[in-house]
């Protein structure tokens, strides 16, 4: 069967014999980055190399899978957009609907990888494995980490035991659930962790192993599969010493439909900010309390009277993932009285 292209996306193939077929979708990022010399790991151009260069750097891929590769985007992931999320999800769903495609691997920049992964976790309509991977060092660097991460991601995607586990991130020999993983370092190769619940499993050489499952709804179980149209405007603000209400008031006047607040500690809010957010709820804005702390959960009615003010608590969702879920929930028309349950279920 011939995989249909998604014009104007250039596509390439790498194959050897009768092997599983994997769709490789490249979006740019550090894994495709290029620097002026091999000693540079901070000053480089992200997304400079095309998907054909990624394939050329890992000839062993041709012994593992039949790779159908497409250049979906070529950006620094700091510039990731909602429109590109939707384009990527549509392409993944189209490819995975083809019977001879075993799974999908997506190369991505590290800066917003966790957000893209979670969006796909909620919108991919397939039980087939979808694995994101990335690199902390550009492709031109000494000891570049991208090639092995890419090979491991493909190995995860072709393994039958990866089926039904939702969207995953394979990086630094670990396999993370898209819901749980966050970037925790600006420079370490070991930059991604799932601090609250731990990794799904690990991959090394030909071995793929899992130690737990993803517990919340995802992919084929998600009520957000098949949504179309523009996502509602949801923004993130933070609470800190001496914060004002200027940002919240400006966002409400601008017509946002949701606000996620990265609170201190257990999602606690400065009194001025809490009052502004309570007034935002009265004007029809959905407010979700998350935390700026790197791990832990925000207890409903814990550090703020959620029921009194109409707030939703994010549980252990990172603020920027809470934004992804809130946008989809608002797009799906989830009523206010069910919103707290959605944050518990997803």
Order of alpha helices (4+ residues) and beta strands (2+ residues): beta-beta-alpha-alpha-beta-alpha-beta-alpha-beta-alpha-beta-beta-beta-beta-beta-beta-beta-alpha-beta-alpha-beta-alpha-beta-alpha-alpha
